[in-house]
Amino acid sequence: MTEIGTVGIKEFDQTTIQTIIDGCEEFYENSINKKEGDKNFIEPFRLYEEFRTLIKNLFQVAAKEGNENVLLMLVNSRLNLEFKTIENLDTISITDFNDKYQGWNFNFDSEDFFEKAIQYNEDEVCRRIIDNQRDFISKLVKKILVDRNFDYDFKDLINNVDESNMINNCLRVSEKFLETMLNSKKYHLFQNISNFHSTLDLNILSSQNTRSTKLYLLHVNNNYKVDQFEKYIKQSDLRILSSLCYPFGISTTQALTEVQSRIPFIASLKAIDILFSTDKLNNMAINSLKADSMFLIKNIDKNKINRELLKLAVSKLNELRQSIHKNDSDLRKDIYLKLEKHLTYIYEYAKAEIPAENKLISKIKKKIKQFTFKEKFEKDLKKNGYLSNDSIV
């Protein structure tokens, strides 16, 4: 198969490669459905290893030949192989540690594929590998953890070690993706890293896991999210941050509504600090915080932590105001005006939606009045011809 596939790759014969993949997948599925003693029975794990090796060998050839279509086919086939395996772990004996499946093989292959794809400048293949790692972790969350009736116990970490290590090891692969990406200056690939984390948040929340497990998973994913976002912001040549590279604010409302978790919201406040400290805070990120604040206002009595988080949001905008000085840069002056504008939006929305909350509304109004440099900064920017970017995407 390897020899036939190699020839097909070199001749850009996608039909041959697809035939090989389809045939192997069908043979593997048939082996899963057969029982020991059947005339044509072959141990599924043996076929799993053979098919995995074939994919790895052909990937190496396709990378050298610059055959992007085949690379994408092989990456998808590798994910399909693992999905089929996960769905049939009662039949296929794969134990990585403590007699449990941990997904080590897929992690190893993802890292290997990504490094080769970067080496050969196969950006679309890199994107697919990142997306597939995201889908793989989502499968573990929605299938493996649920099947094991995993209920994370924050008071007994020893009992959580197998499952927590499994998730951490899979998420650590995204860390290696980022490191390779930054070293190669492939900064545009962070769009997929961003989507990786924001989508994983949503998949965690929509899973059938217990609330305790969801809180743990949100905590771990958001720690990686913030850490990787900070590395990207500080090490890339980014000038204008787009919403595609901002993995915050996507799951905030779902987390608050479904599991009463503040984790994604607190992560977004950390992201605001990272952007401000590097002079990369923009209207898009501030608007995202404003949108979350309006949700908190609308649902202030539906969750006991909503009021607290709204106060944190207002305090964050005020805290940033205090960090901007009278003779600061034009960029900082522009941010100052944006902070005042969005805080005013929050104030007006609060007056309309929760008029009975006089004390809270008065506090927000008081914060707005503390923007004493507003008129001066408006004049300064107009005089200097500064062009403000008001995009929210």
Helices and strands as residue ranges (DSSP letters): H 2-10, H 14-33, H 44-65, H 68-86, H 104-119, H 123-139, I 140-144, H 145-147, G 157-160, H 161-183, G 187-189, H 190-206, H 211-235, G 243-245, H 252-258, H 263-277, H 283-298, H 306-322, H 330-353, H 358-369, H 374-384
